[in-house]
């Protein structure tokens, strides 16, 4: 499978702040790459460069086999961009926004209307098509913004934290739409601070920190780097901790076992589910009463903490670097539709 996106050694500075420091990555055609990183890691800067909205200080970018730095006007008709904040006209209706963009992308009048109707129906906005966008909820605006990025049927879509601030129902709707896009062959680069989002949508995940990739793999591969499964044991009586630890060692051949001092043991093992019956028998023999017993796989949160040394970021909390990243203009769909100039020349 060919790569739709190829990035090599990107560097970008904002004054004395280095947002990207040799970032390199690839995204296969028709796949989703999840780009994860702490606040200020350079995710938004990377997306803006890939979307031809920002030039790097060094490095190369190819999108669909085209040098995006030398020929941005050739790349723009092939891509769509949706960010954290909807880039649609609040005074126009949903239908008028999409029809206008269709015309700017040189669709005929009938084709522009048909494409607008098709997207509004597909995104669950048909009933609100005639309402001004200012009356839309946050989730509706985000869906309209994503629909707008697809007006010209782009081959590559950049989703920069598209579900930040949305309620669970709206987030699930965006996830469904993204899955449908990929099923149709669209390539998606997704930045997100919701790790369950990357776990569900992305075939591969790249973790970036301080402007460079520090790990890459499938979600399962990254979880396996943290370690195997964890068996969590809650003791009815914390006084049984020593006997419980001996029982665990007898069953697991000395697997790492930690105790929190308050009646809870955590055992790092492989194949934890298969060990549970034997553990319970050993606890019964030792006279250890167990309040609860559960097997837990590592999550992407665990991966994030292991790789970066800090927990996953809270969505919406920007560092100085991310604030500077966001000073760039919002997605310029007019420029994309007219080959890079708002006047179409």
BALUMBA-762453 format. One record per residue (C-alpha): residue number from 0; residue in one letter; x, z, y. Coordinates in pm, 1 decimal, always signed. Layout:
! residues N
PT seq type     east       up    north
PT NUM    A        X        Z        Y
...
! end
This chain:
! residues 345
PT seq type     east       up    north
PT   0    X     +0.0     +0.0     +0.0
PT   1    X   +137.3    -98.9   +341.3
PT   2    X   +178.7   +145.9   +626.8
PT   3    X    -59.3   +106.0   +920.2
PT   4    X   +149.4   +340.4  +1138.9
PT   5    X   +527.6   +375.1  +1139.6
PT   6    X   +689.9   +618.3  +1383.4
PT   7    X  +1064.4   +673.5  +1401.9
PT   8    X  +1266.8   +924.0  +1605.1
PT   9    X  +1019.0   +971.3  +1891.8
PT  10    X  +1143.2  +1183.5  +2179.1
PT  11    X   +947.1  +1283.5  +2488.6
PT  12    X  +1037.2  +1531.2  +2761.5
PT  13    X   +818.4  +1682.2  +3033.3
PT  14    X  +1083.2  +1799.0  +3277.4
PT  15    X  +1273.4  +2071.0  +3094.5
PT  16    X  +1012.2  +2090.7  +2817.4
PT  17    X  +1079.3  +1878.7  +2507.5
PT  18    X   +744.8  +1786.3  +2353.2
PT  19    X   +880.2  +1554.3  +2081.6
PT  20    X  +1226.7  +1584.9  +1932.6
PT  21    X  +1286.4  +1303.2  +1683.4
PT  22    X   +935.4  +1282.5  +1537.3
PT  23    X   +910.5  +1041.0  +1242.4
PT  24    X   +609.6   +974.0  +1021.0
PT  25    X   +412.5   +702.0   +842.7
PT  26    X    +42.7   +659.3   +764.8
PT  27    X    -71.7   +433.4   +481.5
PT  28    X   -350.1   +183.7   +543.2
PT  29    X   -696.6   +316.3   +468.7
PT  30    X   -586.0   +679.9   +449.5
PT  31    X   -607.5   +998.5   +656.2
PT  32    X   -293.5  +1178.4   +768.4
PT  33    X   -356.2  +1527.3   +897.4
PT  34    X   -113.2  +1631.5  +1170.1
PT  35    X    -86.5  +2009.5  +1187.9
PT  36    X   +123.6  +2225.6  +1412.9
PT  37    X   +119.0  +2533.6  +1632.9
PT  38    X    +13.6  +2510.3  +1994.8
PT  39    X   +268.5  +2308.4  +2187.4
PT  40    X   +413.6  +2140.0  +1877.9
PT  41    X   +364.5  +1794.9  +2032.3
PT  42    X    +53.5  +1671.4  +1850.5
PT  43    X   -129.6  +1542.2  +2156.6
PT  44    X   +183.2  +1383.3  +2301.5
PT  45    X   +237.4  +1198.1  +1973.6
PT  46    X   -121.1  +1068.1  +1970.2
PT  47    X   -103.2   +950.1  +2331.5
PT  48    X   +215.5   +758.3  +2259.4
PT  49    X    +64.9   +598.8  +1949.4
PT  50    X   -245.7   +505.3  +2148.5
PT  51    X    -24.6   +334.8  +2413.8
PT  52    X   -131.6   +579.7  +2686.0
PT  53    X   +215.9   +727.8  +2723.1
PT  54    X   +568.4   +594.9  +2679.5
PT  55    X   +830.5   +794.7  +2491.0
PT  56    X  +1182.4   +853.0  +2618.6
PT  57    X  +1322.9   +726.3  +2288.4
PT  58    X  +1210.7   +607.4  +1946.1
PT  59    X   +994.6   +330.0  +1799.9
PT  60    X   +625.6   +290.3  +1711.1
PT  61    X   +460.7    +22.3  +1499.2
PT  62    X    +83.0     +0.0  +1458.1
PT  63    X    -53.4   -260.3  +1216.8
PT  64    X   +289.5   -422.7  +1209.9
PT  65    X   +306.6   -459.6  +1592.0
PT  66    X   +565.8   -294.3  +1814.2
PT  67    X   +336.4    -71.7  +2019.9
PT  68    X   +598.3     -9.4  +2289.7
PT  69    X   +683.3   -373.8  +2350.8
PT  70    X   +333.7   -516.1  +2300.5
PT  71    X    +77.5   -245.3  +2383.6
PT  72    X   -176.7   -507.8  +2489.6
PT  73    X   -176.0   -645.1  +2132.1
PT  74    X   -218.9   -300.6  +1979.7
PT  75    X   -504.8   -170.8  +2197.0
PT  76    X   -780.6   -392.9  +2050.9
PT  77    X   -684.6   -264.1  +1703.5
PT  78    X   -714.7   +108.3  +1775.1
PT  79    X   -971.6   +368.2  +1872.6
PT  80    X   -911.1   +713.8  +2020.3
PT  81    X  -1130.0  +1021.8  +2030.5
PT  82    X   -999.9  +1341.5  +2184.9
PT  83    X  -1116.5  +1696.8  +2236.2
PT  84    X  -1324.9  +1598.3  +2536.1
PT  85    X  -1579.8  +1318.9  +2538.0
PT  86    X  -1476.0  +1019.3  +2753.2
PT  87    X  -1819.7   +870.6  +2817.9
PT  88    X  -2022.0   +819.4  +3136.5
PT  89    X  -2269.0  +1106.6  +3173.1
PT  90    X  -2491.5   +910.8  +3412.0
PT  91    X  -2554.9   +632.1  +3161.0
PT  92    X  -2764.9   +659.7  +2848.0
PT  93    X  -2602.0   +660.7  +2506.3
PT  94    X  -2713.2   +302.1  +2452.0
PT  95    X  -2586.2   +189.7  +2793.4
PT  96    X  -2243.7   +344.2  +2728.2
PT  97    X  -2200.6   +158.7  +2401.3
PT  98    X  -2346.2   -169.0  +2525.0
PT  99    X  -2114.9   -163.9  +2827.3
PT 100    X  -1811.1   -108.0  +2608.0
PT 101    X  -1924.0   -384.6  +2376.2
PT 102    X  -1936.7   -626.6  +2666.7
PT 103    X  -1595.0   -510.1  +2789.6
PT 104    X  -1461.2   -583.9  +2442.1
PT 105    X  -1598.7   -936.0  +2492.8
PT 106    X  -1889.4   -907.8  +2251.4
PT 107    X  -2181.1  -1136.7  +2335.6
PT 108    X  -2491.8   -979.2  +2487.6
PT 109    X  -2685.5   -984.9  +2162.3
PT 110    X  -2386.3   -870.0  +1957.8
PT 111    X  -2314.1   -583.7  +2199.3
PT 112    X  -2675.2   -463.5  +2175.4
PT 113    X  -2673.0   -490.1  +1796.7
PT 114    X  -2343.6   -303.6  +1767.4
PT 115    X  -2469.6    -28.3  +1999.2
PT 116    X  -2789.8    +10.2  +1797.2
PT 117    X  -2593.1    +12.1  +1471.0
PT 118    X  -2357.8   +286.7  +1587.9
PT 119    X  -2632.1   +500.1  +1740.8
PT 120    X  -2825.6   +484.0  +1414.6
PT 121    X  -2519.6   +555.7  +1202.1
PT 122    X  -2418.7   +854.3  +1414.1
PT 123    X  -2765.7  +1008.3  +1420.4
PT 124    X  -2818.1   +935.2  +1789.9
PT 125    X  -3092.2   +671.6  +1773.7
PT 126    X  -3363.4   +906.6  +1901.8
PT 127    X  -3145.0  +1004.8  +2200.5
PT 128    X  -3029.2   +647.6  +2275.3
PT 129    X  -3239.3   +620.9  +2593.6
PT 130    X  -3145.2   +960.0  +2735.5
PT 131    X  -2866.4  +1014.5  +2993.2
PT 132    X  -2555.4  +1152.2  +2825.9
PT 133    X  -2561.4  +1453.9  +3058.7
PT 134    X  -2859.6  +1580.2  +2854.3
PT 135    X  -2665.1  +1561.3  +2525.0
PT 136    X  -2530.4  +1866.4  +2343.8
PT 137    X  -2155.2  +1902.2  +2287.5
PT 138    X  -2183.7  +1777.3  +1932.1
PT 139    X  -2391.3  +1475.6  +2038.0
PT 140    X  -2138.8  +1384.4  +2306.9
PT 141    X  -1853.5  +1405.8  +2058.5
PT 142    X  -2038.7  +1180.4  +1815.2
PT 143    X  -2108.8   +932.9  +2094.5
PT 144    X  -1743.2   +941.0  +2194.3
PT 145    X  -1640.2   +865.7  +1837.3
PT 146    X  -1896.2   +586.4  +1822.9
PT 147    X  -1750.8   +443.7  +2145.3
PT 148    X  -1403.5   +437.1  +1991.1
PT 149    X  -1541.5   +224.7  +1705.8
PT 150    X  -1725.1    -35.2  +1913.3
PT 151    X  -1466.9   -305.1  +1836.5
PT 152    X  -1427.5   -208.2  +1468.5
PT 153    X  -1067.5    -81.2  +1506.1
PT 154    X   -832.0    -81.7  +1210.8
PT 155    X   -673.0   +249.2  +1318.6
PT 156    X   -847.2   +552.8  +1470.8
PT 157    X   -673.7   +849.5  +1632.0
PT 158    X   -876.3  +1170.5  +1621.9
PT 159    X   -714.6  +1433.3  +1842.6
PT 160    X   -878.9  +1765.0  +1750.2
PT 161    X  -1222.1  +1597.4  +1746.2
PT 162    X  -1419.4  +1902.5  +1632.7
PT 163    X  -1268.9  +2171.5  +1855.8
PT 164    X  -1546.2  +2387.6  +1997.1
PT 165    X  -1821.6  +2234.7  +1784.9
PT 166    X  -2070.3  +2434.7  +1579.0
PT 167    X  -2045.3  +2406.9  +1197.6
PT 168    X  -2329.1  +2154.4  +1172.3
PT 169    X  -2175.0  +1919.9  +1431.2
PT 170    X  -1833.9  +1960.9  +1270.5
PT 171    X  -1977.4  +1864.6   +932.2
PT 172    X  -2132.1  +1553.5  +1089.5
PT 173    X  -1793.4  +1444.0  +1227.3
PT 174    X  -1637.1  +1504.6   +884.8
PT 175    X  -1899.4  +1284.7   +718.0
PT 176    X  -1845.6  +1007.2   +969.8
PT 177    X  -1468.3  +1025.4   +920.5
PT 178    X  -1506.2  +1002.7   +543.5
PT 179    X  -1730.2   +698.2   +584.3
PT 180    X  -1470.4   +531.2   +808.4
PT 181    X  -1195.8   +575.5   +552.3
PT 182    X  -1423.0   +450.7   +273.6
PT 183    X  -1457.1   +130.1   +477.5
PT 184    X  -1078.0    +90.7   +500.3
PT 185    X  -1005.0   +243.9   +840.8
PT 186    X   -677.3   +431.8   +886.0
PT 187    X   -710.8   +772.2  +1053.5
PT 188    X   -452.2   +997.4  +1215.2
PT 189    X   -614.9  +1338.2  +1258.6
PT 190    X   -473.3  +1625.8  +1458.7
PT 191    X   -656.8  +1950.0  +1401.8
PT 192    X   -629.3  +2325.2  +1433.4
PT 193    X   -897.6  +2376.7  +1167.0
PT 194    X   -694.8  +2386.0   +848.2
PT 195    X  -1001.9  +2351.9   +627.6
PT 196    X  -1063.4  +2023.8   +811.0
PT 197    X   -727.0  +1883.3   +703.0
PT 198    X   -781.6  +2021.3   +352.8
PT 199    X  -1108.1  +1831.3   +321.1
PT 200    X  -1027.6  +1503.6   +497.4
PT 201    X   -656.7  +1431.7   +464.6
PT 202    X   -484.8  +1275.7   +164.1
PT 203    X   -152.9  +1376.9   +321.6
PT 204    X    -56.9  +1642.4   +574.0
PT 205    X   +244.1  +1651.9   +807.1
PT 206    X   +330.0  +1986.5   +965.3
PT 207    X   +515.0  +1957.2  +1294.4
PT 208    X   +689.1  +2226.5  +1492.4
PT 209    X   +899.2  +2194.9  +1806.9
PT 210    X   +834.5  +1821.5  +1816.8
PT 211    X   +947.8  +1724.7  +1468.4
PT 212    X   +804.9  +1707.1  +1115.7
PT 213    X   +909.1  +2010.8   +912.4
PT 214    X   +702.8  +1940.4   +598.1
PT 215    X   +487.7  +1667.3   +450.3
PT 216    X   +281.9  +1623.9   +134.5
PT 217    X    -67.9  +1640.2     -4.3
PT 218    X   -254.1  +1963.8    +71.4
PT 219    X   -200.0  +2074.4   -289.8
PT 220    X   +171.9  +1993.0   -277.0
PT 221    X   +216.0  +2199.8    +36.5
PT 222    X    +20.3  +2488.1   -112.1
PT 223    X   +241.7  +2477.5   -421.1
PT 224    X   +545.5  +2520.2   -197.1
PT 225    X   +412.8  +2858.1    -92.3
PT 226    X   +377.2  +2971.3   -452.4
PT 227    X   +133.5  +2977.1   -738.3
PT 228    X   -198.7  +3152.9   -755.0
PT 229    X   -253.8  +3510.4   -644.6
PT 230    X   -444.5  +3764.3   -847.4
PT 231    X   -591.6  +4025.2   -615.2
PT 232    X   -689.1  +4354.4   -776.3
PT 233    X   -892.4  +4625.0   -605.2
PT 234    X   -856.1  +4967.5   -768.7
PT 235    X  -1143.0  +5213.1   -779.0
PT 236    X   -892.5  +5498.4   -749.3
PT 237    X   -572.3  +5435.8   -549.9
PT 238    X   -413.7  +5707.9   -758.5
PT 239    X   -406.1  +5460.2  -1048.3
PT 240    X   -164.4  +5230.0   -863.3
PT 241    X   +144.4  +5313.7  -1069.0
PT 242    X    -33.4  +5268.8  -1402.4
PT 243    X   -194.4  +4949.0  -1275.1
PT 244    X   +144.2  +4805.8  -1177.9
PT 245    X   +284.2  +4885.3  -1523.3
PT 246    X    -14.8  +4709.4  -1680.2
PT 247    X    +40.2  +4406.1  -1459.4
PT 248    X   +408.9  +4387.8  -1551.4
PT 249    X   +320.7  +4406.6  -1919.6
PT 250    X    +87.6  +4106.4  -1893.3
PT 251    X   +278.9  +3891.3  -1644.4
PT 252    X   +635.9  +3948.8  -1764.5
PT 253    X   +740.3  +4102.0  -1435.3
PT 254    X   +569.7  +3864.0  -1189.3
PT 255    X   +601.6  +3974.0   -822.4
PT 256    X   +342.9  +4242.4   -753.2
PT 257    X   +283.8  +4406.1   -414.6
PT 258    X    +77.9  +4715.3   -335.4
PT 259    X    -73.5  +4784.4     +5.9
PT 260    X    -82.9  +5161.7    -39.9
PT 261    X   -461.1  +5168.5    -17.9
PT 262    X   -568.9  +5059.6   -363.9
PT 263    X   -506.6  +4685.4   -358.9
PT 264    X   -254.0  +4493.0   -568.0
PT 265    X   -152.6  +4128.1   -518.0
PT 266    X    +24.0  +3950.4   -803.6
PT 267    X   +197.7  +3611.6   -760.4
PT 268    X   +145.0  +3413.1  -1080.7
PT 269    X    +82.6  +3067.0  -1223.8
PT 270    X   -241.0  +3019.9  -1415.3
PT 271    X   -397.7  +3335.9  -1281.8
PT 272    X   -745.5  +3263.2  -1417.6
PT 273    X   -619.4  +3253.5  -1776.3
PT 274    X   -456.0  +3594.9  -1732.9
PT 275    X   -765.8  +3777.6  -1615.0
PT 276    X   -912.9  +3866.7  -1960.4
PT 277    X   -578.1  +4002.8  -2077.1
PT 278    X   -531.7  +4196.3  -1753.7
PT 279    X   -873.2  +4359.3  -1793.3
PT 280    X   -795.3  +4458.3  -2152.5
PT 281    X   -463.3  +4609.5  -2040.6
PT 282    X   -633.8  +4798.9  -1759.3
PT 283    X   -892.1  +4935.4  -2006.3
PT 284    X   -615.5  +5049.9  -2239.7
PT 285    X   -430.0  +5216.1  -1951.7
PT 286    X   -746.8  +5382.3  -1822.1
PT 287    X   -735.7  +5200.3  -1488.6
PT 288    X  -1072.2  +5145.6  -1320.7
PT 289    X  -1093.7  +4813.4  -1133.9
PT 290    X  -1338.8  +4766.3   -848.0
PT 291    X  -1281.0  +4391.0   -815.0
PT 292    X  -1053.1  +4123.4   -954.4
PT 293    X  -1014.6  +3774.3   -806.7
PT 294    X   -788.1  +3469.8   -826.3
PT 295    X   -694.2  +3304.2   -499.0
PT 296    X   -499.2  +2985.3   -443.9
PT 297    X   -275.2  +2954.2   -137.4
PT 298    X   -449.3  +2795.5   +158.8
PT 299    X   -314.7  +2572.2   +432.7
PT 300    X   -315.9  +2886.0   +648.2
PT 301    X    -60.6  +3031.4   +406.1
PT 302    X   +141.2  +2709.7   +428.0
PT 303    X   +129.3  +2720.4   +807.9
PT 304    X   +248.5  +3080.0   +817.9
PT 305    X   +522.4  +3015.5   +561.6
PT 306    X   +659.0  +2706.4   +737.7
PT 307    X   +629.2  +2804.9  +1103.4
PT 308    X   +658.7  +3181.5  +1081.9
PT 309    X   +329.9  +3234.5  +1264.3
PT 310    X    -39.4  +3210.8  +1177.5
PT 311    X   -249.0  +2902.1  +1243.8
PT 312    X   -338.2  +2863.1  +1613.7
PT 313    X   -671.4  +2958.7  +1760.0
PT 314    X   -846.1  +2639.5  +1875.3
PT 315    X   -861.1  +2600.5  +2251.8
PT 316    X   -560.9  +2823.1  +2329.6
PT 317    X   -307.1  +2590.6  +2491.8
PT 318    X    +52.0  +2674.8  +2571.0
PT 319    X   +227.2  +2545.7  +2879.7
PT 320    X   +355.0  +2248.5  +2680.5
PT 321    X     +7.4  +2149.4  +2561.8
PT 322    X   -129.1  +2188.4  +2913.5
PT 323    X   +135.6  +1944.8  +3033.1
PT 324    X    +56.6  +1709.9  +2745.8
PT 325    X   -306.7  +1699.3  +2855.3
PT 326    X   -221.3  +1598.6  +3212.7
PT 327    X   -212.6  +1237.4  +3091.5
PT 328    X   -535.2  +1040.3  +3161.5
PT 329    X   -824.4  +1036.0  +2912.2
PT 330    X   -866.5   +742.1  +2672.3
PT 331    X   -879.4   +423.9  +2881.8
PT 332    X  -1125.9   +211.8  +2688.1
PT 333    X  -1156.6    -35.9  +2975.0
PT 334    X   -783.4   -104.9  +2955.5
PT 335    X   -807.1   -143.3  +2579.2
PT 336    X  -1095.0   -385.7  +2607.7
PT 337    X   -924.1   -602.3  +2869.4
PT 338    X   -577.6   -610.1  +2717.3
PT 339    X   -428.6   -337.7  +2935.4
PT 340    X   -573.8   -406.7  +3281.6
PT 341    X   -896.0   -261.9  +3416.8
PT 342    X   -961.7   -584.9  +3607.9
PT 343    X   -933.7   -796.1  +3293.0
PT 344    X   -652.9  -1019.0  +3422.5
! end
